[in-house]
Amino acid sequence: MTALGLCFSHAPVQGQSHHPLLRADANWDLAVYASATICGWVAAGNWFIAGDTVIGGTVYKRFGFHPILDQDGPPFCPPGYYVAPGTTLTNLCLREDTIAGLVFQYDHILLVERVLYDNNLEVGDTIHDYFDFDQLGWPPTPTIVVSLDSVQLNDGEFHRRWGLSTTLWGEILHDFIEGVGSTFGITHVVPQYYGDGVHLWCYKRNAVDVLWSVHYCPLPGTLGVIEPDGAEPSLSITPYGLITLKAIEPAVVSIHAMDGRLVMRQILSPGLLYAIHPVPPGAFTYTLSVSGRRAGAGRFVLLE
């Protein structure tokens, strides 16, 4: 597994403000693992908040997803993937109380809501049994908080992280991070045999900034974009790292390595020559934004 640009803190985490999970600019790349298949991964989607819905007078955020496809598939064997066109709306409906630090999920079968994330948990607390085996007459398999620390995301902000343990076919360890969610997907249903189930690959903001990654996040922001998309402004980039902005007004360029690292972010003025900060040769993606609006994207290669 990979963790991008993370710093860890074991200092006390009390007194921090709550980082919201339900952000309009958040995206989660989630994938399904099945150990019996050729390379394990069988499907993936880029999840996002599609809008609001009202259930019983309460407003919830409803989720949708775009399909994720393998660049070299089939079979579906990342790394190397892109977000494809098309949107599927789901029945996943969440709401958040940012003051109390709670996220609720609506249960469409029981017609009630339950706590999905509690940002006030302490070590030793027990949370919901996400398999509900006790409802089948089987012994429950409680999920217990076994650690609590902080992790620094790529935006520089520290977020609380809870280490969880589920005794299910042996101990399964997983985490959830405040404002990001679980390493086992937004609803953090614990995987079954050999890790089968949903896993978080990548957490992004504005489909560009990779803030946290567990497994794969090879093409942040411009997934699948190989050439500039034709929109103004655009960049002229030499193989040796000299860039020129072609535009009528300044723009912000964000350049990422293929593993999700942000290697450069700078305001560019049209017509001037800039040098990319010293980085090893390789493939990179870039996005351009003007007044906070994404205005262009592409991919390039730097030589030695």
N, C-alpha and C positions, 0 to 999 in steps of 0.2 A: 504494500500500500504506500501511497505517497501523501505527504502533507505539505502543502505549499506555503512557504513563508511564515511558519507558525512559531511563536514564542510562548513558552509555558510559564505559569506562575503558580507556586504553591503557597503564596501568601494568603491571608484571610480575604474572603471575597464578600464579606458582609458590607452593606451600605451602598452597593452599586445600584445605579438606576437600571431599570429593565430595558433590554433591547427588544423591540417588537419583532415578531415573526412574520406577521401578515403585512408585508410591504408590497406596494403596487409594482415596485421595480425589481422584485426578487424572482429568480428562476432556479429551479432544482432539476438537474439531470439525474433521473432515477432509472435504474436498470434492474432487470429480473435475472437472477442466477438459478440455473438448474444443473446440478452436478453431473447428471446423466448425459448431457449433450457434449458435442465435440470440444468446445472450448469454454463451456459453462454459461456464458451470457447468451440469453435467448431473445431479449427485447429490451427497448429503452424508450423513454419519453422525456421531453423537456417540459416540466410542469410549471404552471404560473397561475396567478389569480386572474380569473376570467371576468369577474365582476361581482356584484352584490345580488343576493337573493333573500327574500323574506319568508321565514317559516314561523308560523304561529305568532306573528307580530315582532319577531326578532330578526335583525339583519345579520346575515352570515356572508362570508366570502366564499364564493364557489370557484372550484379549481377546474382548470382544463389542461390539456397537454398537446404539444406538437410531437409528431413521431421523430425518433432518432434512428438513423440508418448507418450501417457500416460502409465505410468508403470502399472496402475491398470485398464485401460480401456478395451473396451469401456463401457460407454460413456467417452468422453474426459473431465476429471475432475481433473486438477492439483490442488495442487502441486504434484510433483513426475513425472518427465518426462525425456526422453532421446532422443538424436539425433540418428536417424536411418540411415543406409546406403542408398546411392542413391543421385543423384544430378539432379536438374531441373534448366535449364538455363532460364532466364527471359529476357524480353525486357527492363528492367530498365537499362538505360545507363546514367551515370553521369560523369562530369568532374569537376575539381577543379582548381581555380586560388588561390593559397595559398598566393600570395603577396597581391592581392586585397581582399582576404577574402570572395570569392564567390564560391558557388557550383551550377553548371548548370545541368538541366535535359533535355534530348532530348525528344521532343514530336513527336512520330512516326506517329501521325495523321496529325498534322499541319506542320510537317517536319521542325520544328524550335526548338531552345533550349530556355529555360526560366530559370530565377534565382530561385533556390530551397531554398538555404540558403544564407543569407546576414549577415556576421558577423560584419557589420558596422551599424546595426540598432540602433536607439535610441528610448526612450520611446515616444509614440505618433505616431510613424510611422505605416503605413498601408502596409500589405503585400498581396500577391496574394490570391484571393478568390478561395480556393481549390475545391469548389463545382461547380464553373462556372455557378451559377444559372442565372447570367446576360445574358449568351449566350442562355438561354432558354426563355428569356423575363421576368424572375422573378427579383425582386429587389436583388441586390448583397448583400452578407453578409460579409463585410470586416473583416479581421483578424487584430487586432490592438495590438501593443506592449504596455503592461501595466506595465511592470517592467523589470529591468535589474540589475543583481547582479552576483556574482561568486559562484561556487560550487567546492569543492575539491573532486576529485575522489580518489579511493583507491590507486592510484599510487602516491598520494601526490601532484599532479599538480592541480592548480586552472584553471578552464575553465569558460568562460562567459556563463551565462544562461539568456535567454529571456523568460519572462512570456507573453503569448499570450491570447487574448480574442476574441472569435468568437460569435457573436450574431446569433445563429441558434437554433430555438426551445428553446429559453432561452439561457443564457450565458454559454458557454463552455470554461473552462480555461485549458490551456495546456502549455507545455514548450518546448523549444529546447535548447540543450547544445552544445556549440561549440566543434566539434570533435567527438561528440556522435550522434547527430541527435535529432529527436523529440520523445517525449513520445508517440506519435501516429505513430510510425514507421518511416522508412527512408524517405518516401515522405511526411510525416506528413499530410495526409488527415484527416481532423477532423471527428471523429465518429458522427454517426447520433443519432437517438432516443436512449435514455437510455445508451449511450456509445457504441452502436454497431459499429463495425469496427475494425481496426488494432490497437494494442497496443504493445509498447516495454516492453518485460519482462526483458531482460538482455542484457547488453553490455559487451563483453569480448575481450581480446587480446590473440592471440595464442591459442584460444579455452580453455584457462586455467584461466587467471587472470580476475576475475570479478571486473570490475571497477565501474559499476553503475547498479542498478536494481530498477525497478519500482514495478513490481508485484511479479513474481516468478523467482527464480534462484536457485533451490534446489540442483543441482548437478553440480557445476562449473567444467569445464575442462574435467572431466572424466564422462560425462553424460552416464549413463547406464552401466558403468564398475563396476563390483562387485568384481571380483578377478583380481589379477595381470595378465597382458596380455601375460606373458611368455617371453617378450623381456628382454635382459640384459641391464642395471643392474636391480636388484629387491631389495625390502625391506623385512626384517623380523621385524614384529611389535608385541609386546606383548599387551595384553588387558590393561596394566597399563602404556603404553606410552614409553616403551624402544624400540629403533629402531636400527637395524644394516643394513648397506649397503652390499649387496652381489654383488661385481663387481670387475673389475680389475683396475679401475681408479676412482678418485673422481667424485661425481655427486652432482647436486643441487636438493634438495627436496623442494617442495612447498606443504604445507598441508592447505586445506580449510575446514571450517565447512560447513554444509549443507545449510546454509543461504548465502554462498558466501564469508564469512569473511576469509581473509588470516590469519591463526593463527601461521604459522611458515614458514620461508624460510631460508635454511642453506646449506652450502657446507658440504657434508659428505665424510669421508674417508673410504675406504673399511675395514671391520672387526672391526671397533671401535664401542663402545656402546654409544648411545646418548639418552638423555631424552627429550621428547616433552615438550615444555613450558607448565606451569600449565594452563590447560583449563578444563572446566566442562566435565563430561562424555557425550558421544554421538557418533554419526556417523560422519566420516570424509572421505575426498578423498585426494589422494596424486598424484603428478606427479613427475617424475624424468627427469632431462635433463643433457646432457653431451655436452659440447662445443656449447651450444645454441640449441641443437637438442633434441626433446622429445624422451625419451628412455624407459619409463615405466609408468604405471599408475595402481591405485587400490583403494580400499575402505576398511576401517577398523572401528572398534568400540572400544572406550575406556570405561573402567569400573571405578567405584569409587575406 
